[in-house]
């Protein structure tokens, strides 16, 4: 039986996984400060269970699931769903070259939080439908319907060249 991982190993783990966790969090939340908060919270929760980790290779996946679960709990908060008033309505479509990264990030921001989380976990982190369902605490059917709705909205904003009709058609 392997011994528990040490605090020094956790420090190495944080340095190695922070960039990927941060990118995932940013794509899920669309805000740099909230993404940093989410990663910090997820890593704190991971550290609380660190002594139980026996296999170092499993730690990044565990941290990503903790990150997704934490984000999902944030999305369920009543304050998260509040609309923020603005003087002008946002543009209906993204202008410029839709294949550029800023356009995609801007389009992701228009999605509902759960849809954004599903899209990021499915297509950025390359998780299966089952893994996304487990990470977010929702059914596989909900993952599929949220994916379909989100991709339809992204297609409207970015065009088929960025989000083709075949994307998301497989049900694994």
NORMORA-V623811 format. One record per run of one state. SS is the DSSP state (h for helix, s for strand, l for the rest). FROM is the first residue (numbers start at 1). TO is the last residue. If there is no record, write none. Layout:
# NORMORA-V623811
[[SS & FROM & TO] [SS & FROM & TO]]
This chain:
# NORMORA-V623811
[[l & 1 & 6] [h & 7 & 29] [l & 30 & 31] [h & 32 & 48] [l & 49 & 49] [h & 50 & 52] [l & 53 & 55] [h & 56 & 76] [l & 77 & 77] [h & 78 & 81] [l & 82 & 100] [h & 101 & 109] [l & 110 & 112] [h & 113 & 124] [l & 125 & 128] [h & 129 & 136] [l & 137 & 139] [h & 140 & 158] [l & 159 & 172]]
